[in-house]
Amino acid sequence: MINLNFMNLLKPCYLFLSGILFSLSGVFGQSVKLDFKEYDQSNGLHVILQEDHSTPIVVLSIMYHVGSKNENPERTGFAHLFEHLMFEGSDNIPRGEYTRYVEKAGGTLNANTAFDRTYFYEVLPSHQLKLGLWLESERMLHLKLDSLSISTQKGVVIEEIKQREENTPYGSLLREVLRRAYHVHPYRWPVLGSAAQIKESTDQDVQQFYHTFYVPDNAVLTLAGDFDPAEAKEWIKYYFGTISKGKGVIPRPPADEPPLNGEIRDTVYDRIQLPAIVQAYRVPAMGTDDYYAVSLLNTLLSGGESSRFTKALVDEQQLALQAVSVPMPLEQPGITLTLLLPNIGVDLTKLEQAADQVVEQLQTDLIPQKEFQKLMNQTEAGMINRLASLESRAELLATAYTYYGETNRVNTEIDRYLGLTREDLRQAARTYFRKDNRVVLYYLPKSKQKKQ
């Protein structure tokens, strides 16, 4: 049996699908609240402290409010490039030694890039917090950006783009969708960016991007775990207090994408064996009132074995091997993706019509009260489960401040979901899951192209 996991397919292209955003994982239960403290340093660095002494570890993270949407259209892929460059070293950290410092201290580290932000974190034994603060301050203050570092990581990123998009089945999916779903907004290119533009960029281009965006007044520093707040504040002031603010205004693109005004349909031929259908609906920005309803609709369609798509398309009609509806929560109006992998021999048109019928039922009928309550319970339980992870807490707190300027949003999201009605879900389906508000791509094997 073929089992293509579309979530894993999209994860390399858009790393927020791993669950960093509220809607995809759920929301806090009413009885579970995160206690935290926050403040601003004089240089604009926002600091969030979430104290928890249950285990002797601490998560230290920095979220920079820069993603692919902040890039020059002629120099795309820089945010992703810096995810790699940030591990090169600094004036005081030899090249290639950054990761070793953390690992020798018994910790782990990682980073990811999205359309709207870039995120770096370390998980350390609590007595190694000072080391982590020094490491993060080093790459904010004087990252190693010489020609060797830049050329090395440009090569790594260019090869990564090639591997993900050219050598992975359906690897070009997100790029093909975005360039049709957006015509003006910088969401029209994927986070990976353009290999050609990265190759053509100069050292000065890269250095200018660093000095513009990787500054304290464009960052959130979060600590979650076992630490002494008073001591941590002193160390944060020592390591970050002397770093200067950015020297200019940080570019923020306007949300000025015009409506689609009609369905866009196309065919993409790729190095695949099985065809697929991709539908991309325009949806509101995360945090808006309608976004919460759209988020629940995605869960209703493909959130588990009893979801609408799975029951209708996979189990009952046996038209699809897999059918998922995936939200792409973005700071500005985004999209939600429907991904349909047909059973062998199934006509794509028949599968698309069946999927449309599932959506149309949401537009005409109120979902049963029992199903609605199950949906609410499922949403609420997701975030509660995530609270066991200090890594998740740190990222949720940083995301709330970065996207909304309101860290306590992590404790109030549940109210926005609980305030929704079945009528709200039906209206959201009518408003956003319209055929004239979507892109539809048929992904076909290259062998089909030769026969036509």
HELIX and SHEET records of a PDB file:
HELIX    1   1 PHE A    6  LEU A   10  1                                   5    
HELIX    2   2 LEU A   15  SER A   18  5                                   4    
HELIX    3   3 PHE A   22  SER A   25  1                                   4    
HELIX    4   4 SER A   68  ASN A   70  5                                   3    
HELIX    5   5 PHE A   78  LEU A   85  1                                   8    
HELIX    6   6 TYR A   98  LYS A  104  1                                   7    
HELIX    7   7 SER A  126  GLN A  128  5                                   3    
HELIX    8   8 LEU A  129  LEU A  141  1                                  13    
HELIX    9   9 SER A  147  ILE A  161  1                                  15    
HELIX   10  10 LYS A  162  GLU A  166  3                                   5    
HELIX   11  11 LEU A  173  ALA A  181  1                                   9    
HELIX   12  12 PRO A  186  ARG A  188  5                                   3    
HELIX   13  13 ALA A  195  GLU A  200  1                                   6    
HELIX   14  14 ASP A  203  PHE A  213  1                                  11    
HELIX   15  15 PRO A  216  ASN A  218  5                                   3    
HELIX   16  16 PRO A  229  PHE A  240  1                                  12    
HELIX   17  17 ASP A  289  SER A  302  1                                  14    
HELIX   18  18 ARG A  308  PHE A  309  1                                   2    
HELIX   19  19 THR A  310  GLU A  316  3                                   7    
HELIX   20  20 LEU A  348  THR A  364  1                                  17    
HELIX   21  21 GLN A  369  ARG A  386  1                                  18    
HELIX   22  22 LEU A  390  TYR A  404  1                                  15    
HELIX   23  23 ARG A  409  LEU A  418  1                                  10    
HELIX   24  24 ARG A  422  TYR A  432  1                                  11    
HELIX   25  25 LYS A  435  ASN A  437  5                                   3    
HELIX   26  26 LYS A  446  LYS A  451  1                                   6    
SHEET    1   A 6 LYS A  37  ASP A  40  0                                        
SHEET    2   A 6 HIS A  46  GLU A  51 -1                                        
SHEET    3   A 6 ALA A 219  GLY A 225  1                                        
SHEET    4   A 6 ILE A  57  TYR A  64 -1                                        
SHEET    5   A 6 THR A 118  PRO A 125 -1                                        
SHEET    6   A 6 THR A 108  THR A 113 -1                                        
SHEET    1   B 5 ILE A 264  ASP A 270  0                                        
SHEET    2   B 5 ARG A 438  PRO A 445  1                                        
SHEET    3   B 5 ALA A 276  VAL A 283 -1                                        
SHEET    4   B 5 GLY A 334  PRO A 342 -1                                        
SHEET    5   B 5 ALA A 320  MET A 328 -1                                        
END                                                                             
